[in-house]
Amino acid sequence: MVVKGSAAKRHRQSEKRRIRNKSVRSEVRSSAKKVLSAVASSDQSAADAAFRAYSALIDSAARKGVYHQNTAARKKSRMAHKVNGIQS
């Protein structure tokens, strides 16, 4: 338990952020699984649609500060590479 007033407030704020970030990260991971399952089944149209949704979610998470901008870009790039690999 935090005793000092300013530390207690900081703890409350960080706890709120932790819960919100956890929710956003979970949503992004669920979306990634949908993309990967579409890629595994070689369904190009489903993979494209799922990737667009995934991309929007991860961009939103990066804007909120849940992911660093470069991390978000890296994750999107790797996922795009997998989606584009279906056509080969």
A tleap script that builds the chain and sets N, CA, C and O, in Angstrom:
source leaprc.protein.ff14SB
mol = sequence {
  NMET VAL VAL LYS GLY SER ALA ALA LYS ARG
  HIE ARG GLN SER GLU LYS ARG ARG ILE ARG
  ASN LYS SER VAL ARG SER GLU VAL ARG SER
  SER ALA LYS LYS VAL LEU SER ALA VAL ALA
  SER SER ASP GLN SER ALA ALA ASP ALA ALA
  PHE ARG ALA TYR SER ALA LEU ILE ASP SER
  ALA ALA ARG LYS GLY VAL TYR HIE GLN ASN
  THR ALA ALA ARG LYS LYS SER ARG MET ALA
  HIE LYS VAL ASN GLY ILE GLN CSER
}
set mol.1.N position { 0.842 -1.189 0.000 }
set mol.1.CA position { 0.000 0.000 0.000 }
set mol.1.C position { 0.880 1.243 0.000 }
set mol.1.O position { 1.876 1.318 0.720 }
set mol.2.N position { 0.499 2.206 -0.813 }
set mol.2.CA position { 1.251 3.448 -0.945 }
set mol.2.C position { 0.709 4.451 0.074 }
set mol.2.O position { -0.503 4.605 0.223 }
set mol.3.N position { 1.633 5.140 0.783 }
set mol.3.CA position { 1.225 6.026 1.874 }
set mol.3.C position { 1.158 7.484 1.434 }
set mol.3.O position { 0.160 8.158 1.688 }
set mol.4.N position { 2.210 7.981 0.777 }
set mol.4.CA position { 2.265 9.402 0.405 }
set mol.4.C position { 1.191 9.733 -0.624 }
set mol.4.O position { 0.878 8.917 -1.491 }
set mol.5.N position { 0.634 10.924 -0.522 }
set mol.5.CA position { -0.459 11.330 -1.399 }
set mol.5.C position { -0.124 11.319 -2.870 }
set mol.5.O position { -0.881 10.782 -3.678 }
set mol.6.N position { 1.030 11.921 -3.234 }
set mol.6.CA position { 1.394 11.996 -4.655 }
set mol.6.C position { 1.732 10.608 -5.193 }
set mol.6.O position { 1.430 10.304 -6.347 }
set mol.7.N position { 2.350 9.772 -4.377 }
set mol.7.CA position { 2.689 8.413 -4.812 }
set mol.7.C position { 1.419 7.577 -4.971 }
set mol.7.O position { 1.319 6.738 -5.866 }
set mol.8.N position { 0.463 7.821 -4.091 }
set mol.8.CA position { -0.801 7.084 -4.173 }
set mol.8.C position { -1.536 7.445 -5.458 }
set mol.8.O position { -2.093 6.576 -6.128 }
set mol.9.N position { -1.533 8.728 -5.796 }
set mol.9.CA position { -2.190 9.172 -7.029 }
set mol.9.C position { -1.486 8.551 -8.237 }
set mol.9.O position { -2.136 8.073 -9.166 }
set mol.10.N position { -0.155 8.563 -8.214 }
set mol.10.CA position { 0.629 7.997 -9.310 }
set mol.10.C position { 0.309 6.505 -9.467 }
set mol.10.O position { 0.198 5.994 -10.581 }
set mol.11.N position { 0.167 5.831 -8.342 }
set mol.11.CA position { -0.153 4.398 -8.360 }
set mol.11.C position { -1.542 4.156 -8.964 }
set mol.11.O position { -1.729 3.237 -9.763 }
set mol.12.N position { -2.514 4.993 -8.572 }
set mol.12.CA position { -3.862 4.864 -9.134 }
set mol.12.C position { -3.837 5.071 -10.648 }
set mol.12.O position { -4.473 4.329 -11.396 }
set mol.13.N position { -3.092 6.095 -11.092 }
set mol.13.CA position { -3.014 6.393 -12.525 }
set mol.13.C position { -2.366 5.245 -13.292 }
set mol.13.O position { -2.850 4.845 -14.351 }
set mol.14.N position { -1.276 4.720 -12.754 }
set mol.14.CA position { -0.570 3.651 -13.460 }
set mol.14.C position { -1.411 2.382 -13.508 }
set mol.14.O position { -1.347 1.627 -14.478 }
set mol.15.N position { -2.185 2.151 -12.479 }
set mol.15.CA position { -3.056 0.968 -12.445 }
set mol.15.C position { -4.154 1.091 -13.512 }
set mol.15.O position { -4.475 0.114 -14.189 }
set mol.16.N position { -4.724 2.285 -13.656 }
set mol.16.CA position { -5.741 2.523 -14.687 }
set mol.16.C position { -5.155 2.285 -16.068 }
set mol.16.O position { -5.760 1.624 -16.912 }
set mol.17.N position { -3.953 2.842 -16.285 }
set mol.17.CA position { -3.298 2.699 -17.584 }
set mol.17.C position { -2.960 1.244 -17.868 }
set mol.17.O position { -3.111 0.779 -18.998 }
set mol.18.N position { -2.503 0.521 -16.848 }
set mol.18.CA position { -2.136 -0.882 -17.015 }
set mol.18.C position { -3.340 -1.697 -17.477 }
set mol.18.O position { -3.224 -2.528 -18.378 }
set mol.19.N position { -4.479 -1.462 -16.866 }
set mol.19.CA position { -5.697 -2.199 -17.217 }
set mol.19.C position { -6.142 -1.841 -18.636 }
set mol.19.O position { -6.520 -2.721 -19.410 }
set mol.20.N position { -6.097 -0.547 -18.979 }
set mol.20.CA position { -6.490 -0.124 -20.322 }
set mol.20.C position { -5.536 -0.696 -21.372 }
set mol.20.O position { -5.973 -1.184 -22.414 }
set mol.21.N position { -4.235 -0.633 -21.092 }
set mol.21.CA position { -3.234 -1.153 -22.033 }
set mol.21.C position { -3.392 -2.649 -22.234 }
set mol.21.O position { -3.238 -3.158 -23.344 }
set mol.22.N position { -3.702 -3.347 -21.149 }
set mol.22.CA position { -3.888 -4.798 -21.230 }
set mol.22.C position { -5.043 -5.134 -22.157 }
set mol.22.O position { -4.952 -6.068 -22.955 }
set mol.23.N position { -6.115 -4.386 -22.057 }
set mol.23.CA position { -7.290 -4.592 -22.897 }
set mol.23.C position { -6.965 -4.345 -24.369 }
set mol.23.O position { -7.361 -5.125 -25.235 }
set mol.24.N position { -6.247 -3.263 -24.648 }
set mol.24.CA position { -5.899 -2.912 -26.026 }
set mol.24.C position { -4.961 -3.961 -26.619 }
set mol.24.O position { -5.149 -4.390 -27.758 }
set mol.25.N position { -3.944 -4.378 -25.846 }
set mol.25.CA position { -3.000 -5.397 -26.332 }
set mol.25.C position { -3.709 -6.705 -26.613 }
set mol.25.O position { -3.390 -7.393 -27.583 }
set mol.26.N position { -4.674 -7.055 -25.767 }
set mol.26.CA position { -5.439 -8.288 -25.953 }
set mol.26.C position { -6.230 -8.237 -27.258 }
set mol.26.O position { -6.291 -9.220 -27.997 }
set mol.27.N position { -6.829 -7.089 -27.531 }
set mol.27.CA position { -7.612 -6.906 -28.753 }
set mol.27.C position { -6.720 -7.035 -29.992 }
set mol.27.O position { -7.110 -7.639 -30.991 }
set mol.28.N position { -5.513 -6.455 -29.910 }
set mol.28.CA position { -4.571 -6.525 -31.025 }
set mol.28.C position { -4.143 -7.975 -31.258 }
set mol.28.O position { -4.072 -8.429 -32.400 }
set mol.29.N position { -3.860 -8.695 -30.179 }
set mol.29.CA position { -3.431 -10.098 -30.314 }
set mol.29.C position { -4.543 -10.960 -30.894 }
set mol.29.O position { -4.277 -11.840 -31.713 }
set mol.30.N position { -5.778 -10.723 -30.485 }
set mol.30.CA position { -6.914 -11.480 -31.025 }
set mol.30.C position { -7.052 -11.222 -32.519 }
set mol.30.O position { -7.315 -12.141 -33.294 }
set mol.31.N position { -6.875 -9.971 -32.916 }
set mol.31.CA position { -6.959 -9.604 -34.322 }
set mol.31.C position { -5.832 -10.266 -35.115 }
set mol.31.O position { -6.042 -10.707 -36.245 }
set mol.32.N position { -4.651 -10.336 -34.531 }
set mol.32.CA position { -3.505 -10.976 -35.195 }
set mol.32.C position { -3.782 -12.450 -35.432 }
set mol.32.O position { -3.416 -12.995 -36.474 }
set mol.33.N position { -4.429 -13.099 -34.467 }
set mol.33.CA position { -4.753 -14.520 -34.616 }
set mol.33.C position { -5.724 -14.738 -35.770 }
set mol.33.O position { -5.634 -15.737 -36.482 }
set mol.34.N position { -6.662 -13.793 -35.955 }
set mol.34.CA position { -7.607 -13.905 -37.070 }
set mol.34.C position { -6.875 -13.812 -38.408 }
set mol.34.O position { -7.184 -14.546 -39.347 }
set mol.35.N position { -5.900 -12.902 -38.484 }
set mol.35.CA position { -5.124 -12.755 -39.720 }
set mol.35.C position { -4.344 -14.039 -39.985 }
set mol.35.O position { -4.347 -14.556 -41.102 }
set mol.36.N position { -3.677 -14.550 -38.952 }
set mol.36.CA position { -2.852 -15.746 -39.118 }
set mol.36.C position { -3.678 -16.969 -39.497 }
set mol.36.O position { -3.221 -17.809 -40.273 }
set mol.37.N position { -4.889 -17.075 -38.957 }
set mol.37.CA position { -5.728 -18.215 -39.317 }
set mol.37.C position { -6.198 -18.106 -40.760 }
set mol.37.O position { -6.318 -19.121 -41.445 }
set mol.38.N position { -6.468 -16.879 -41.238 }
set mol.38.CA position { -6.850 -16.678 -42.635 }
set mol.38.C position { -5.671 -16.995 -43.558 }
set mol.38.O position { -5.852 -17.560 -44.636 }
set mol.39.N position { -4.467 -16.625 -43.124 }
set mol.39.CA position { -3.267 -16.923 -43.914 }
set mol.39.C position { -3.049 -18.433 -43.965 }
set mol.39.O position { -2.708 -18.978 -45.015 }
set mol.40.N position { -3.243 -19.104 -42.840 }
set mol.40.CA position { -3.050 -20.558 -42.778 }
set mol.40.C position { -4.023 -21.290 -43.697 }
set mol.40.O position { -3.683 -22.325 -44.269 }
set mol.41.N position { -5.233 -20.752 -43.838 }
set mol.41.CA position { -6.222 -21.388 -44.712 }
set mol.41.C position { -6.117 -20.885 -46.154 }
set mol.41.O position { -6.934 -21.250 -47.000 }
set mol.42.N position { -5.114 -20.049 -46.433 }
set mol.42.CA position { -4.858 -19.493 -47.779 }
set mol.42.C position { -6.062 -18.760 -48.360 }
set mol.42.O position { -6.291 -18.794 -49.569 }
set mol.43.N position { -6.825 -18.103 -47.506 }
set mol.43.CA position { -7.997 -17.328 -47.938 }
set mol.43.C position { -7.582 -15.864 -48.098 }
set mol.43.O position { -7.543 -15.112 -47.124 }
set mol.44.N position { -7.273 -15.470 -49.337 }
set mol.44.CA position { -6.726 -14.139 -49.600 }
set mol.44.C position { -7.669 -13.012 -49.188 }
set mol.44.O position { -7.241 -12.049 -48.550 }
set mol.45.N position { -8.953 -13.122 -49.546 }
set mol.45.CA position { -9.876 -12.026 -49.243 }
set mol.45.C position { -10.095 -11.871 -47.739 }
set mol.45.O position { -10.161 -10.752 -47.229 }
set mol.46.N position { -10.206 -12.996 -47.031 }
set mol.46.CA position { -10.373 -12.940 -45.576 }
set mol.46.C position { -9.113 -12.397 -44.918 }
set mol.46.O position { -9.194 -11.625 -43.963 }
set mol.47.N position { -7.954 -12.795 -45.422 }
set mol.47.CA position { -6.683 -12.323 -44.857 }
set mol.47.C position { -6.543 -10.815 -45.061 }
set mol.47.O position { -6.098 -10.101 -44.162 }
set mol.48.N position { -6.923 -10.333 -46.248 }
set mol.48.CA position { -6.837 -8.887 -46.512 }
set mol.48.C position { -7.757 -8.100 -45.577 }
set mol.48.O position { -7.360 -7.084 -45.006 }
set mol.49.N position { -8.977 -8.582 -45.432 }
set mol.49.CA position { -9.934 -7.895 -44.553 }
set mol.49.C position { -9.459 -7.913 -43.104 }
set mol.49.O position { -9.530 -6.903 -42.405 }
set mol.50.N position { -8.975 -9.073 -42.660 }
set mol.50.CA position { -8.490 -9.200 -41.281 }
set mol.50.C position { -7.256 -8.328 -41.072 }
set mol.50.O position { -7.082 -7.735 -40.007 }
set mol.51.N position { -6.396 -8.251 -42.099 }
set mol.51.CA position { -5.190 -7.424 -41.974 }
set mol.51.C position { -5.538 -5.943 -41.872 }
set mol.51.O position { -4.907 -5.208 -41.113 }
set mol.52.N position { -6.544 -5.500 -42.636 }
set mol.52.CA position { -6.962 -4.086 -42.543 }
set mol.52.C position { -7.444 -3.766 -41.132 }
set mol.52.O position { -7.112 -2.717 -40.579 }
set mol.53.N position { -8.226 -4.669 -40.556 }
set mol.53.CA position { -8.726 -4.464 -39.184 }
set mol.53.C position { -7.569 -4.466 -38.193 }
set mol.53.O position { -7.520 -3.635 -37.286 }
set mol.54.N position { -6.635 -5.404 -38.369 }
set mol.54.CA position { -5.459 -5.515 -37.499 }
set mol.54.C position { -4.625 -4.241 -37.580 }
set mol.54.O position { -4.179 -3.708 -36.565 }
set mol.55.N position { -4.425 -3.769 -38.797 }
set mol.55.CA position { -3.619 -2.576 -39.022 }
set mol.55.C position { -4.239 -1.357 -38.327 }
set mol.55.O position { -3.531 -0.565 -37.704 }
set mol.56.N position { -5.544 -1.217 -38.437 }
set mol.56.CA position { -6.236 -0.090 -37.795 }
set mol.56.C position { -6.107 -0.177 -36.278 }
set mol.56.O position { -5.882 0.833 -35.611 }
set mol.57.N position { -6.249 -1.385 -35.734 }
set mol.57.CA position { -6.154 -1.558 -34.283 }
set mol.57.C position { -4.754 -1.230 -33.769 }
set mol.57.O position { -4.596 -0.554 -32.753 }
set mol.58.N position { -3.750 -1.716 -34.480 }
set mol.58.CA position { -2.384 -1.502 -33.992 }
set mol.58.C position { -1.965 -0.041 -34.144 }
set mol.58.O position { -1.202 0.475 -33.328 }
set mol.59.N position { -2.465 0.630 -35.193 }
set mol.59.CA position { -2.199 2.070 -35.333 }
set mol.59.C position { -2.846 2.841 -34.187 }
set mol.59.O position { -2.251 3.765 -33.632 }
set mol.60.N position { -4.064 2.454 -33.842 }
set mol.60.CA position { -4.775 3.086 -32.738 }
set mol.60.C position { -4.024 2.869 -31.423 }
set mol.60.O position { -3.900 3.787 -30.611 }
set mol.61.N position { -3.530 1.657 -31.224 }
set mol.61.CA position { -2.777 1.343 -30.005 }
set mol.61.C position { -1.491 2.158 -29.937 }
set mol.61.O position { -1.086 2.591 -28.858 }
set mol.62.N position { -0.849 2.369 -31.078 }
set mol.62.CA position { 0.383 3.168 -31.112 }
set mol.62.C position { 0.087 4.629 -30.791 }
set mol.62.O position { 0.867 5.290 -30.105 }
set mol.63.N position { -1.042 5.128 -31.289 }
set mol.63.CA position { -1.416 6.521 -30.978 }
set mol.63.C position { -1.675 6.701 -29.483 }
set mol.63.O position { -1.368 7.748 -28.912 }
set mol.64.N position { -2.240 5.672 -28.858 }
set mol.64.CA position { -2.544 5.747 -27.432 }
set mol.64.C position { -1.304 5.538 -26.563 }
set mol.64.O position { -1.353 5.749 -25.351 }
set mol.65.N position { -0.198 5.127 -27.176 }
set mol.65.CA position { 1.029 4.910 -26.422 }
set mol.65.C position { 1.160 3.508 -25.862 }
set mol.65.O position { 2.055 3.245 -25.058 }
set mol.66.N position { 0.276 2.595 -26.275 }
set mol.66.CA position { 0.361 1.216 -25.803 }
set mol.66.C position { 1.569 0.543 -26.447 }
set mol.66.O position { 2.301 -0.196 -25.788 }
set mol.67.N position { 1.774 0.804 -27.744 }
set mol.67.CA position { 2.949 0.335 -28.470 }
set mol.67.C position { 3.736 1.541 -28.934 }
set mol.67.O position { 3.155 2.587 -29.222 }
set mol.68.N position { 5.058 1.408 -29.012 }
set mol.68.CA position { 5.895 2.429 -29.615 }
set mol.68.C position { 5.606 2.431 -31.114 }
set mol.68.O position { 5.265 1.393 -31.681 }
set mol.69.N position { 5.742 3.596 -31.762 }
set mol.69.CA position { 5.440 3.711 -33.193 }
set mol.69.C position { 6.236 2.702 -34.024 }
set mol.69.O position { 5.689 2.079 -34.934 }
set mol.70.N position { 7.521 2.540 -33.716 }
set mol.70.CA position { 8.359 1.614 -34.490 }
set mol.70.C position { 7.945 0.170 -34.259 }
set mol.70.O position { 8.007 -0.646 -35.179 }
set mol.71.N position { 7.530 -0.153 -33.056 }
set mol.71.CA position { 7.065 -1.505 -32.758 }
set mol.71.C position { 5.810 -1.809 -33.561 }
set mol.71.O position { 5.673 -2.893 -34.127 }
set mol.72.N position { 4.905 -0.857 -33.606 }
set mol.72.CA position { 3.670 -1.027 -34.368 }
set mol.72.C position { 3.986 -1.205 -35.848 }
set mol.72.O position { 3.407 -2.067 -36.508 }
set mol.73.N position { 4.894 -0.399 -36.366 }
set mol.73.CA position { 5.272 -0.488 -37.778 }
set mol.73.C position { 5.906 -1.841 -38.075 }
set mol.73.O position { 5.638 -2.443 -39.114 }
set mol.74.N position { 6.741 -2.312 -37.166 }
set mol.74.CA position { 7.407 -3.611 -37.350 }
set mol.74.C position { 6.394 -4.752 -37.365 }
set mol.74.O position { 6.472 -5.651 -38.202 }
set mol.75.N position { 5.446 -4.707 -36.435 }
set mol.75.CA position { 4.424 -5.756 -36.366 }
set mol.75.C position { 3.562 -5.760 -37.628 }
set mol.75.O position { 3.241 -6.821 -38.163 }
set mol.76.N position { 3.187 -4.563 -38.103 }
set mol.76.CA position { 2.380 -4.458 -39.321 }
set mol.76.C position { 3.158 -4.975 -40.528 }
set mol.76.O position { 2.602 -5.670 -41.378 }
set mol.77.N position { 4.439 -4.636 -40.603 }
set mol.77.CA position { 5.263 -5.052 -41.727 }
set mol.77.C position { 5.392 -6.569 -41.774 }
set mol.77.O position { 5.272 -7.172 -42.841 }
set mol.78.N position { 5.633 -7.178 -40.639 }
set mol.78.CA position { 5.776 -8.636 -40.588 }
set mol.78.C position { 4.469 -9.334 -40.945 }
set mol.78.O position { 4.468 -10.362 -41.622 }
set mol.79.N position { 3.365 -8.770 -40.484 }
set mol.79.CA position { 2.069 -9.367 -40.787 }
set mol.79.C position { 1.748 -9.192 -42.276 }
set mol.79.O position { 1.214 -10.105 -42.905 }
set mol.80.N position { 2.068 -8.029 -42.838 }
set mol.80.CA position { 1.828 -7.770 -44.260 }
set mol.80.C position { 2.622 -8.754 -45.107 }
set mol.80.O position { 2.134 -9.240 -46.128 }
set mol.81.N position { 3.830 -9.042 -44.687 }
set mol.81.CA position { 4.692 -9.994 -45.410 }
set mol.81.C position { 4.026 -11.380 -45.451 }
set mol.81.O position { 4.070 -12.064 -46.474 }
set mol.82.N position { 3.418 -11.781 -44.345 }
set mol.82.CA position { 2.732 -13.075 -44.295 }
set mol.82.C position { 1.501 -13.075 -45.179 }
set mol.82.O position { 1.235 -14.048 -45.884 }
set mol.83.N position { 0.737 -11.969 -45.142 }
set mol.83.CA position { -0.484 -11.881 -45.958 }
set mol.83.C position { -0.112 -11.887 -47.447 }
set mol.83.O position { -0.761 -12.559 -48.248 }
set mol.84.N position { 0.919 -11.147 -47.805 }
set mol.84.CA position { 1.334 -11.076 -49.209 }
set mol.84.C position { 1.951 -12.397 -49.686 }
set mol.84.O position { 2.018 -12.653 -50.889 }
set mol.85.N position { 2.393 -13.217 -48.763 }
set mol.85.CA position { 2.985 -14.502 -49.116 }
set mol.85.C position { 1.963 -15.509 -49.629 }
set mol.85.O position { 2.338 -16.526 -50.213 }
set mol.86.N position { 0.692 -15.242 -49.422 }
set mol.86.CA position { -0.363 -16.154 -49.883 }
set mol.86.C position { -0.374 -16.204 -51.408 }
set mol.86.O position { -0.578 -17.264 -51.999 }
set mol.87.N position { -0.153 -15.050 -52.042 }
set mol.87.CA position { -0.252 -14.953 -53.501 }
set mol.87.C position { 0.800 -15.805 -54.202 }
set mol.87.O position { 0.577 -16.245 -55.330 }
set mol.88.N position { 1.936 -16.047 -53.562 }
set mol.88.CA position { 3.031 -16.794 -54.198 }
set mol.88.C position { 2.653 -18.222 -54.498 }
set mol.88.O position { 3.465 -18.977 -55.031 }
savepdb mol mol.pdb
quit
